[in-house]
Amino acid sequence: MIKVGVIFGGDSVEHEVSIISALQAMENIDEEKYEVIPIYISKDRHFYTGIALKDMDTFKYFDSMKKYVKEITMCRKGDEVVLQKVKGFFGRNVNTIDVAFPIVHGKGVEDGSLAGYLETLGLPVVGPSVLGASLGQDKVVLKEVLRANNINTPNYVWFYDYEYNMNKDEIIENIEKLNYPVIVKPANLGSTIGIGVAHNKEELTKAIEEAIEYEKKIIVEQMIPNLQELNCAVCGNYEYNETSFIAEMKMKHELLTFEDKYLGGSKGKGMKSKMPSSMSTSEFEIPAKISEEMTNKIYEISKKVFRVLNLKGVCRIDYLVNKETNEIYVNEPNTIPGSLAFYLYKPKGKDYKTLTDELIKSAIKDYKNEMRKTSSFTSNILSEYNGSKGLKK
């Protein structure tokens, strides 16, 4: 049986959101095909494994529950990637994993840091590569890449915290050229954390100062008028991928807040309902009531974004639409979306268990294809190296 290491948590402001996503996913991985090995990264960056990590109560009282889990490190031994116990004079192998399934959100984990570590260990990895994850996490670099590929995104101004402290008036002047209202965002966070809407200079200053508490790099975007917010997911790899249904988010405020997404409790009627069995309680309508022309356009853009950003696994792409002009803007991709965006595929007849199965199979296939590529040469260049004198001539 294939052992799947589901990795979650991390030193991120989205730590708790990651736990919820991972617990949901572990409940929806086919146990007849896969053995699920939970691997939790605590906020102080220690790795743990153990069956207790499949229970939400473990995380509510983690300090007192540590005795039921094992602190481990991950390393390669021969042909295996092992989970090795940290404590004790000799490192004891606790378990092994065949596939890594990171379900992490935010800076320090979703940004390619974890993907790079796992790829270095030589594991098949579900989800984006280092490059794809990095591009998806940094909102500034993301927008530069999208624009270079003629993909529409809202106008913006960006800066570092030290630049704001040195040239506050100049930066605010540049931002005001976008015209109010504007949205202020930390460049590398998600889940609407640290984001604020500003309608005037006073609100702008306050929003920037709050964003700087979370992140050194800040982006301020034009706020799209007559806003309609749509979501579309893409699942697969560079060779084959499939779009989901398109959902329309029901806005309670000018932007969806963290509380709207994760702490709300409102229920809709009929097809207008909260995401079933998902972490989010934001109301949405699926499929979105948009024209066939716009639907096809969003499908086309979604696949283009997926390809341009070198993504794989499942990605949810968030769109902003001006309902008066029908102009479509890519807001941002979520390269490891909450609940793995299963709720966008479920109406198509693809349940959560089928989605996780496809993601694991795709990761294994991608890994095997990559192993067929030439990655090193057999020439022994070091035999010609003569220490500090350089290469022999």
N, C-alpha and C positions, 0 to 999 in steps of 0.2 A: 504493500500500500504506500502511495506517495505521501510523504510527510510535508505538510505545508506550515511554515512558520509565519503566523500572523503577527506582525510587529506594529505596535501602537504606543501612544503616549508621547514622550519627549519633552524637552525644555522649550515649550511653546505656549503662548497665551491661548492656543486652541487645544490644549492638552485634554481637557475634559470632553470636548467635542470628539476628539480622536477615540477616546475610550468608548463612547456611545456607538460610533461608527463601527469599531472593531467588534464589539460584542454582538451587534446586529449581524455582521458578516459571518462571524464564527457560528452563529446559530443557523446560517443559511449556506454552509458548505457541506456538500454531500459526504456524509461520514461512511458511506459504503465504498467510496472511491478514495477518500483522503483522510489522513489522520491529522487533525488540527493541533498544532503546537503553539500556544499563546506565548508571545515574547513582549513583555512590557518594559518600556523605557520610562523610568521615574523622572520627576522634574529635576532631580539632581544628577541625571544622566547615568544611572545605574540600570543594568539590564536584569530582568527577572523572568523566570518561567515557572509553570506549575498549573495544575488543573484549577486551582482557586481563582486564577486570573480570568476565568470565564464567567465569574459571578460579580455582578455590580457591587454587592455589599463589600467585597474585598477592597475596593477603591475608596469607599466611604470611610473605612477605618484602616487604611493601609499600614500605618505604623504598627498597629497591634496584630495585623494579619501576616506580617512578613515571615512569621515562623512556618507558615503553610506554603511558602514559595521558596525558590532557590535563586540566589544571585549568581548570574552566569556571565561569561564572555563568549563571543562567537569566534571561532577560528577554523582554519582548514587543517585537517589531518589526513594525509594521503588523498584518497578520492572522496572524502566526506567533509561536510561542514558540520562541526560538532558544537553543541552547547556545553561548555565546560564550567563546572562549579568553581566559583572564585575563592571561597573560604576553604581553609585546609592547606596542609603543607604540599600535597600533591593535587594537581588539578584533576578532578574526576569527571568523566564524560556523563552528562545528565541525559542527553538526547542528541539526535541528529536531525537535520532538515534537508529536504531535497529542493524545495521551492520557497522563496521569500515572497510574502504578500504584505507589503507595507500599507497600513491604513492609518496614515498620519496626516496632520494638517498644520501648516504654518512654517514659519522660519525655523531653520535648524534641523528640520526633518523632511518636510515636503519639498524643500528648495533644491534638492539634488544631493544634499549632504549624505543622507541615508542610502540613497540609490547608489552613490559612488562606492560607499563602504561595502554594500552587498555585492556589487559587480566585481569589486576587487577580490572578494572571497570566492568568486567563480560560481555564483548561484543564478539560476533563472529567477527573474524578478518581475512580479506583476506590477504593471504601472509604468510611468514615464522613465526614460533614461535620465542621466545626469543633465544633459543639455535641455531636454524637454521640460524637466522639473524646474530647472533654474529659470528658463524663459517664462514659464507660467507663473512663477512666484514674484518676480520683480516687475511691477506694473509699468515702470518707466522703460526698461529694456523691451518689455513685451510690446508696448505701443510703438516703439521705434521699428521693431521687426514687422509688426502688422502694417504699418504705413509704408515700409519699404516694399511690401507685397500688395499694395493697393487695396488693403482691407480697412474699411472705414472705422474710425474710433474717435471719441470726443476730443476736442482741442484741450490742451493742458499746458501747465507750467510745472516744472519740478526743480527741486533744490535740496541741498544738504542743510542740516541744522546749523552748522557753523556759518554757512553763507547767509542764513536768515539772521543770525545774531549780528553779523557784520554789515549786512546790506538790507535791513528790514524794509525800509521805505521803497527802495528800488524793486524789490521782489513783489511787494504788495501792489505797486504801480503796474507791474507786468501782469499780475493776476487779474487786476481790475479791467484789463483790456479784454478779458474773456466775457465780461459783464456778469453781474449777479443775477441769480444765485449761482454759487459754485460749490463743488464737493471737495472737501479736504480729506486726503487718505494717507496713512503710512504706506510706503511703497511696497512693503514685503509682508503685510499681514492680511488675514482673511476674516471671515465670519463677521464682517462689519465692525470689527474692533478698532477703536481709535478714529472712526470716520465721523465727520460732521458736515452739516450744510450751513453755508454762510450767505446771508442776504445783504450784508453791509460790512463795512470795514471793521467795526467792533466785533461782530460775530466771526469774521475771518481771522482776526488776530487770536481770538479765544480758541478757535478750532485748530489753528496751526500749533499753538502752544500745547494743546492736548495731544495732538498727533505726535509731536516731538517727544512726548513722554514715553512713547512706545517704539519709536523708530528714528534713525538719523536721516533717512531719505524720505522726503515728502513729495507728494504729487497733488496738484490742485486741478480739477477738471471742470470744464464747462458742464452745466446741468442742462440736460436735454428737455426742452419744453414739451407739453402735451404727452407726457411720458407713458409708455407702455413697456413693461419689463417682461421679456420672454426668456425661457431656458430651453436649450436643446443639448442632448448628450450625444457623444460619438464613442463607439466601442470597437476595438480592434487594433490594427497596426498599420504600418505604411502601405502594406499590400492589399489588405481587405479591411474595410470598416463599415459599420452600420450606424445610421442615425436613429435616434429615439423619436417618440412623439414630441411635439413642442408644447410647453406649458406656459401659461400666462400667470405671473405672480400677482396676487391681489394686494395692493399697497394700502397699508394703514397710515403710513406717514410719507414724507417726501422721499425717504429711502427705507428699505427694510432694515430694522435694527437687529442687534443680537437678540434682544428680548422677543421680537417678532418671530425670529427664526427658530429659537430654541426654548423659550420660556412661556410662549403664549399657550392658550388653551381653547381658542375659538373653534367651533365646528361649522363647516359649511353644509350645504344641502345638495343632494344629488351628486353630480360630477364635481361640484365645487366643494372640495373638502380638504382637510389637512392631509398631508402626505401619509398614507397608511403605513403603520409600523416603521416610520422613519423618524429620525431625530427631529426633523423640522415640523413646526406647527404652523408655518406660514400658509395661508390659504392660496390655492391655485386652481386654475381651470385647465383641464387637459382632455382632449386637445384644445389648444388655444383657438379662439374664434377670430381667425385671420384668413385672408384670401388665399386661394390656392397658389397664386403668383408669389405672395410673400412667403408662404410655407416652403415652396421649392427654392426660393432665394436663400432662405435661412439654412436649409439643408446643404445647399451648394457652398455657402460661406463656412458652415461648420466643418465640412470635410476639408476645405482649404486651410482653415486655421489648424486643424488636427495635423495636416501634412506639413505645413510651414513651420510649426513649432516642434516637429519631430516627436510627436506624442504617440503613446500606445497605452493599452489598458482601457480604462474608461475615463472620459473627460466630460464635464458639464460646461457648456459655454453659455455665458449670460449676455443677453442682448438688451439694448435700449432702443426703443422705436419712437420716433416723433409721429404720433397718430394723425396729425394734420398733413404732413408732407410724405409720410410712409418711408422716411429715411431710416435706414437700419445702421446701428452702431454696435460694434463688438465692445462690450464692457470689459470682460476678462474671462479666461478659462479657469476652471477648477480642476487641476490635473489629478487630484485624488478627491473627488467630491464626497460630501457627506452622504451617508447611506449608499455610497457608490452609485447614486442616481438611479437605483433600481426602479423607483416609482415612475420614471419616465419610460421605461421599457415594459413594465407590467401590463399596461393597456394594449400592448402589441402582442401579448401572449407569452412574453418571456418573463418567468418569475425570477425571484432573487437567487434561488439555488442554481437555475440554469445560467444566469449571468456569471456567478462566481466560478462555475465549472468552465465556461468559455474563457474567462480571464486567465485561469490557471493553465488551461491547455494552450492558449495563445502564448503565454510566457515561456512555456517549455519549448514550443515550436520555434519561437524567436531565438531562444538560447541555442538550440541545435543548429539553426541556420547560421548564427553568428560564429559558432565553433568551426564551421566549414570554411570561413574566410581566413586568409593568411594574416596572422597577427605577429609573427616574428620570423627572422631569418636564421638559417643554420650556420652562417659564416661566423667564425670565431675571431671577431675583431679585437678582442682583448689580448689574444696571443701576440698581436703586433704592437701592443702598448708597452712602452719602456718607462714605466713609473713617471717621475716628475719631468722627465726629458721629453715626454709626449710620444707620438707615434714614431716608429722606426721609419727611416727614409732609405 
